[in-house]
């Protein structure tokens, strides 16, 4: 695991328990685990724009434990990268607890992915299939609790809902009894992709829990985040695509400000972000502020220097 320290001061937030944030009565704004995207550089960017808590991309626990190469490539952090939750895909309690123990000195907690609907993940016994295996979830949570000595280290789960919401409420109650710190609920079933999010279901789940609940699904602006927070009565909101399109969303910007774009350039270059990732993030950020012709030109750029020249020529520094 590399530690690309761009800040030399000790991060005070590392000592801050995310649970305390959820009990503050304020909206807790969370950056979702996004494969390929919610890596250190992007987390650094959204933290500059009022994001309270960040997740890593989903990491397969078995690979992480068995391969040094996987650890170095999948998990990179620094002193300013906090509070931080590491999300794992797992189907084995021992491997998950080993992975949690490895990251425990560098993160505030781990999250078990019980919501990914992708076929490959479910075929491997990861992701959303776990909402139908409450005993396995219980075993994984218990094993992590037993292996990680730090009592403040959180263990959370991120789920989708069942067609029969009673099953989801039962799952959440069992998870709470097991010692889960909080639950993030994506308000769609495994089969649903672009259908409306069932915020009413998230509200019912929250009403049946004593632990914090985070609402997730189709939140594209700070106003929408605040509305979902109020409607569901949850303790926080988690955003994925909305932050990709506008990393300054939580700070109240309706579209990505130019300062945020230049902040991304500075951070990405400082941390050595690979070109494809660097370019892809900019394509998302500039979606709303560029014409079709401008997109065609910008998306065809093939080097970091060409991107910087383009941005300088069109938007200035």
Buried (B, 14 or more C-beta within 10 A) or exposed (E): BBEBEBEEEEBEBBEBBBBEBBEEEEBBBBBBBBEEBBBBBBBBBBBBBBBBBBBBBBBBBBBBBBEEEBBEBBBBBBBBBBBBBBBBBBBBBBBBBBBBBBBBEBBBBBBBBBBBBEEEBBEBBBBBBBBEBBEBBBBBBBBBBEBBEEEBBBBBBBBBBBEEBEBBBBBBBBBBEBEBBBBBBBBBBBEBEEEEBBBEBBBBBBEBBEBBBBBBBBBBBBEBBBBBBEEBEBBBBBBBBBBBBBBBBBBEBEBBBBEBBBBBBEBBEEBEBEEEBBBBBBBBBBBEBBEEEEEEEBEEBEEBEEBBEBBEEEEEE
